[in-house]
Amino acid sequence: MSQSSLDQKPPPTGPRDTSRQSSAADAPPPADTPRSRLADIAITSAILLATFAVGLAGGTLGKLLNFPLPWMTGSLLLTAALCLAGVPLRSLWQARAAGQFVTGAAVGTTFTPAILVTILTLLPMMMLGAVISVAIGVMGALILLRLVPIDAKTAALATMPGGVIEMANIATRLKADPLPIMVLQTMRVGLTVCAAPFVVSALAEAGARNVVTQGEVMSWWTVLALMGASLVGGLALNRFQLPNSWFLGSLFVMAALGALGLIPGRVPEPILVVAQVIIGASVGTQYKHEFLTRLLRLLLASLVTVPFALVMAGLVAALYSLALGLPVTTLVLALAPAGIAEMALTGKILGLDAALITGFQIVRIVMTMGVAAWIARQFERLVAQRGR
């Protein structure tokens, strides 16, 4: 018997009380009482605090183990491990938005007129890097088709270096399967965020690091004023429902102020610690217990396609470093196939050129979003032609 037939209730055999039915149908829906609203706020606050506490514990453990970027990597690893084990942790959009907002504000302070000129000068190379990233994603899709039985459009979107939610939304429009896309994209972001700090730290120890000079720490009153200005930018972009709106909104406001020379110094360290914990926990809670059960084959496939993309991106970063004369540590993060906020924050904490990293990442995300649907369709046609 199908599930739909099981859910259907049999018709009543006795006489019906029509007056009771009509009065129940005409009754207004239950009111949204102040008590229910307070209960919702309390539950939301408890979830946020519990998730943050777990992330903070993971960050503390990462600090004790001398992880590079410990607060973010430790938070991510612990929350991901607990979620994979079936612990019902979950993050809320408010936490993710707060982490992106703080990160955007912190990274925006690094923008100067000279850096903006450099970013504009390198725009063609940034666009070329985005094209190469998409090409690497297509090669990963070919590998993925040999590992799991999925259709070509789904494979292309699953390995495309775009946002997790954005690629799933495009899949819905193209009638592809969003589930493998969510698994592969989540693994791409998580593995990249975990691997990038270790790779960059290893390169730095080999003498390839070029640390950006850090200014004096700004006062907390200045921080509050700048955060208020950044909030306006985040709210403005969020009204248009743009991807990474809180990060980009606060980033643009702070970058404009920084380019005008109106930002005295850098944000205090505790703010960056909080941002790391929030972002790490937000990524970690995207992992689900079903990744290890009914989605295990997809999980194992991601352990092939994601490292392939990371290695290829690293090779491109090395070539870019030789061609442009820029430090390979910065370019590894600039070309890494992960989220804008995560890579920008990594560069900020490690003392690299976070503004340049952000420029590369923004161009890649924008271009990928623009061509993802077209690439998926063309990839499907190519695979069909090869099948014939």
N, C-alpha and C positions, 0 to 999 in steps of 0.2 A: 504494500500500500504506500502511496506517495506521501510526502510530508504534508502537502496541501490538503489531502483528504483527511489526514489525521487531525489537522487543525480545525476542520469544519465541525461545528456542533450540530447534533441531530435536531430536527424540529421538535418543538414541545408537543406532547401527546394530549395534555389536558387543556382545559379552557384557559384563555389568556385574559389577564387583567389589563384591558386596553387603557383604562384611565391611568394606571400606574405607569405604563409604558410611555404614554404621551407626556405625563408630567415629568418623567425622567428625561425624555428627549428635549423638553422645553426648558429644563433647568439650566441656568448659566454655568459655565465652567468654573471650577474652583478658583477662587481669587488668589493672586500672587501676594500673600500677606507679608507684612514686615518680618514676621517670625520665620517664614520660609526663606526670605531673602537673606536674613541673618544666618540661617543654617547653611545656605549655599556658600556664603562668604566664609564661614567657619571651616567648612569642608575643603574649599579651595585653598584657604590659608594653611590648613593642616597638611594637605598634599604638597604644597610648595615647600613648606618647612621640612617635611620628612625627606623629600627628594634632595633638598639642599644639604641637609645634615648627612645623608649618605654620600653625596658628592664631596662634601668637606672632609669626611673621614677618608675617602679615597685619595683626595689631594694630600692630606696629612701623611698617609702611608707612602704616597709617591715622593713626598719630600724626604721622608726618612730613608727611602731607598735611593735617593739621589737621582730621580728621574729628571731628564731635561723637561722643562715646562711641567713641573710635577702637579700643579693644581688642576690643570686641564686633563692631562693624560691619566693621572690617578683617579680623578672623578669619573672620567669616561670608562676606564677599565672596570672599576668596582661596580658602577651602576649597570654596565652591560653584562657583567658576570652574574649579577643577581637577577637581572631580567631574563637572561638565558636559562637560569636555574628555576625560573617560574615564580620568583618573588614579584608580587603585583605592584612594582614601582611604576610611576608614570609622571611625566613632566607635563606642564601646561603651557599653552601658547604665551601666557603672561611671562613665564620664566624665560622662555626663549627670546621673547621680544626685549625683555630687560637686559639679557646678556648681550644681544646684538646692539642695543642702544648704547650701553656703556662702552662696548668695544669700538663702535663707530666714533663716539666722542673722544676716546683715548687715541685712536689712530689718527683722527682728524687734526690733533694737535701737532702732528709731525709734518704737516703740509706747510711749505714755504713757497714763495714765488719761484725760487730756483728749481725746486722739486716739480712744480707744476710745468715749468718750461721743459724739464727733462721728460716728463710723462708725455707731453704733447709731441716732443721730438721722437719719442720711441713708439708712438701710436701705430705706425705701420708694422713694426716688429711685434707689437702686442696683438695686432689682428692676425698676423702670420702665425703666431703662437697659438691663437684660438683655432685657426684652421687645422694646424697640426694636431691639436688636442682632439678635435672631432675625428680626424683621420685615424688617430690611435684608437678612439672609441669604436670606429667601424671595424678595425682589425680585431679588437676584442670581441665584437659581436660575432665575427666569423668563428673565433675560437669557442664562444659560448654555444653556438649552434651544434658544435660537435660534442658538447658535454651534456647538454640537457635538451629534452624534446619540447622546444618552444618555437613559435612562429618568428619569422624574420623581423617584422616590425617590433615585436616585443624585445627581441634580442638587441636591436639597434638602440632602442630607448633605454634599455637596462644598462648599457655600457657608455651611453652618452655622458660627457662631463658637465651635466647641468644639475639643477636642484632636484632633490628627491620628490617633493610634492609637485613641482612643475612638470617633471617628466611623467609622473603618474597621471596628471591632468591631461597632458597631450595624448597619452595612451588611451584614455577614455574617449577622446574625440576621434581617434583613429581606429577604435574598436580593437585595440591590443589588450593584452592581459596585464593589469597594473600590479598584480601580486609579485611576479618575478622582478619587476622593475623596482618595487619598493625594497625587496631583499637585496638586490645587487647594488642599488644606489646607496642604501644604508651601509652596506659593507664597504663601499668605496669611500664614503666620507669617514667612517670610523677608522678603517685601517690607515687611511692617509693621515688623519689627525694624530694617530698614535705613532706612525712611523716617521713623519716629517721631523719632529724635534730631535729624535735620535740620529737621523741622517745628517741634519744640519749641525748638530753638536760634534759629530764625528768629523765632518769636514772642517769645522772651526778649529778643532784640536790639531788638524793636519796643516793649519796655517792658511786656510782659505777664507777666513772670516774677515769681514770689513765692518766693524761696529760703527753705528751712527752715534755721533756725540749726543749725549743726553743733557737736557737743560736742567735748571733748578726745579725742585718740586713746587708746584703752585699752592697757594693757600686754599683752605677749605671753603672760604667765602667765594673765592674765584671759581672754584669747582662748582659750587651751587649755582652761580650766575651762568656759567657756561652750560651746565646741564639743563638749565631752564631754556636757554636758547636752542640747545640741541633737541629738546622735547618738541619744540615748535616744528622743527624740520621733520622729525619722525612722524608726528601727527599729520603733517601735510602730505607726505608720501603714502602714509598708511590709508588715507582716504581714497587713494587711487588703487589700493590693493596690489601694489607692486611687490615682487619678490624682494626679500631682505629690506623691506621698507624702513624698519626702525634703524638698521645699521646704516643704510645709505642716507637717510634723512639727517641723522645726527652727524654723519661723516661730512656731508656737504656743507652743513652750517659751520662746523668746526674748521673744515678746510678753508672756507672763505675767510673766517676770522684769522686763521693762521697765516694765510697768504697776505693779509693786510697788516700782519705784525701785531695783532691785538691779543695774542695768547701768551702770557708770561710763564714759560716753563712747561712742565709735564705733569700729568695727573698723579696723585699719590699711589703708592704701591698697593694699599688695601683694596682700592677700587679695581685694580687689575686682577687681584686674587679672586675677588667676588665674581668678576666677569668670567675668569677661567673656570671656576667651579660650576657656574650656571651653564655655560656652553658645553662643558664636558658632560655634565649630567643630562643635558637636553639631547645630546647625541647618543649617549649610552642607553637612555630609556627607549630609544627607537628599536632596540633589539628585543625580540620576542622569544618565548620558550619554543614556539613552533618552528623557529629556525633550526632547532636541533632535532625536531621530530619529522613532521610531514614535509618540511622545506629543507631537509638536510642536503639533498642533492644540489639545490640552488646555492646553499651556503658553501658547499665544497667547490662548486664551480667558481664562486666569487674569489676563492683563495687561489685561483689560477688567473682569472681575468684582471683582478685588481692589482696584484703584484706586477703583471705584465704592463699595465698602464703606468704604474709608478716607475718602473725601470726605464720605459721608453721616455717618459717625461723627464727623468733625470738625465738621460743622454742628450735630450734636446736642450736642457738647461746648461749642460757642459758646452755644447756647441754655441749657444747664445753667449756664454761667458767669454769664450774665445773671440767671438765676432764683435762683441760690444765692449769688452774690457770691464764688465761688471762682475762683482763677486758671485761665484757660483752658489754660495749659500742663499743669497737673496733670490737668485733666479730659480733655485729648486722650489722655494715656496711660491714664487710668482707663477710658475708653470704647473704646480701640483694640482691634480684634479680633485680638489676638495672645495668646501664652502669658502665664501669670501671672508666672513667674520673669523672663521677658525684660522685661516692662513695669515690674515692680517694681524690677529692677536698673537700668533706664534712669532711673527717677525718683530712685533712690538716688544714682546717680553725678552726675546733673544738679542735685542739691540740692533736689529737689521733695519733696512729701509722699508718700513711698513707702508709708506705712501706709494712707493713703486710697486710693491707686492700687490697692494689694493688695486692699482691701475690695471695691472695684468689680469687680475682675477675678475674685475668688473667687465672688461672687454670680452673675456672668455665666456662669462655667463650670458651676457647680452647677445653675443653672436650665436652661441649654442641654442639659446631659446628661440632665436629667429629662424634657424635652419633645421631644428630637430625634427619637426614633422615632415619636411621635404626630404631630409636624409633618410628617415624611416621608410617613406614610400619608395624612394629610389633603391634603397637596400633590398626591400621586398622584391622589386622587379628584377634586380640583379641576381638574387638567389633563385628566383623562379626560372630565369633564363638558364642559369647554370644547371638547375635540376633537369631541364629538358635535354 
